Amino acid sequence: MSLNHLDSQSSKWHPTGLVTTLLSPGARQVIRCWLGPFGFLDEQHHPRMLLSMINEPGTFPDLVRTANSNLVPAAVLNELLRKGIVETLESGHILLRRSAYAPATSGDSQCTTELADCLTAYPPRRRFNDI
């Protein structure tokens, strides 16, 4: 499956501005895939907790491979942890923090896709006075 398939499906969730401004394009792809119709949602259509480093279907490495096979799962996980987008639990699961996604409305899906495309083409840059 590709992320182009994700754009054609409506999703209950979309990434927040926190995700679209803080993360690299690859990490944003992973979050969009986690929130999309690729099997990483639970029965209530909320993002599932994923096992961190076991190479089996439905785990975090599987999510990363589904989003983009060129990404290294450990590198993506490190970025998401560093930026506070996910947290690891003692059980070895990774939890997507609620601040990383918001409910999608009927008009949000197009807007979110355009914003994601825009941020991929023109990623946010630091201003000279940013600390």
MORA-V325471 format. One record per backbone hydrogen bond with DSSP energy under -1.0 kcal/mol. CO is the residue of the C=O (numbers start at 1). NH is the residue of the N-H. E is the energy in kcal/mol with one decimal. If there is no record, write none. Layout:
co:nh:e
CO:NH:E
CO:NH:E
This chain:
co:nh:e
3:7:-1.4
12:104:-2.9
14:102:-2.6
16:20:-1.9
17:21:-1.8
18:22:-2.0
19:23:-1.8
24:28:-2.3
25:29:-1.9
26:30:-1.7
27:31:-2.1
28:32:-2.6
29:33:-2.2
30:34:-2.3
31:35:-1.8
40:48:-2.6
42:45:-1.9
46:42:-3.2
50:94:-3.2
51:60:-2.9
54:56:-1.9
56:59:-1.3
59:63:-2.2
60:64:-2.5
61:65:-2.4
62:66:-2.3
63:67:-2.3
64:68:-2.9
68:71:-1.8
72:76:-2.2
73:77:-2.7
74:78:-2.3
75:79:-2.0
76:80:-2.7
77:81:-2.6
78:82:-2.6
79:83:-2.3
80:85:-2.3
80:86:-1.1
85:97:-2.4
87:95:-2.8
89:92:-2.1
92:52:-2.3
93:89:-2.7
94:50:-2.1
95:87:-1.9
97:100:-2.0
98:101:-1.2
100:16:-1.7
102:14:-2.2
105:108:-1.0
107:111:-1.1
108:112:-3.2
109:113:-2.0
110:114:-2.4
111:115:-2.4
112:116:-2.7
113:117:-2.5
114:118:-2.5
115:119:-2.8
116:120:-1.9
117:121:-2.2
118:122:-3.0
127:130:-1.7
